[in-house]
Amino acid sequence: MKQHALRTAMTLYEGDTLDLRTAANQAGVSPDRLRRAVRRSGGSIPSPGADAGPVTVGAD
């Protein structure tokens, strides 16, 4: 189950849907662990500004 959570968090982080801290928290891993997993999988790391903090998202 944790592997699925990590993959989901990686996808959401790479797509700029979640910031690094939030995605890592959702997966139950440290931000550094999530970043390393994305790099290892060949994914792209969002720009440093994307890690600045939580993003407010509203729904219509």
N, C-alpha and C positions, 0 to 999 in steps of 0.2 A: 504494500500500500504506500509506503514512504517513497518508493521509486516513482510511482505514478504522480505523487504530489510534487516531487522534485522536477519531473519532466514538465508538468503543468506550469509550475512556477518559472521554469526556464523559458517556456514559450511566452508567458505573459510579460516577463522582464524583457526579453528580446524584442517583443512587439511594442514596447513602451506603454503597455497597458497598466503595469504596476511598476513602481520604483523598486530598486534593489532591496531595500530593507523590508518593504511590505511583502514582496515575493518570497524572500527568504523566510520571513516569519510564517507565511502561509504553508511553506514546505517543511517547516520545523528544522531549518538548518541556519547556519550563520551566513551573513551576507558574503563573506569571503568564500565560503564553500560553494555558494550558488554561482558566484562569478567564475570560480575555477571550473565548475561543471559546464558552464556555458562555453568557456574557452576550449575545454577538452573535447566537447562535442562538435567544435568547428563553428559554433554560432557567433553571432556578432554582439559585441558589448555596446549598449547605447552610450551616447556621449556622456562625459562626466557630469554635465548639468542635469541629466536625467536622474542622478542619484541624490539630488539635493534634498529630497524629502517627499512626503506624501502628496499626492495629487488629488484635488477635490473633483469628484465625478458626480454629475447630476443625471437624473433620469427624466425623460419626458413622460 
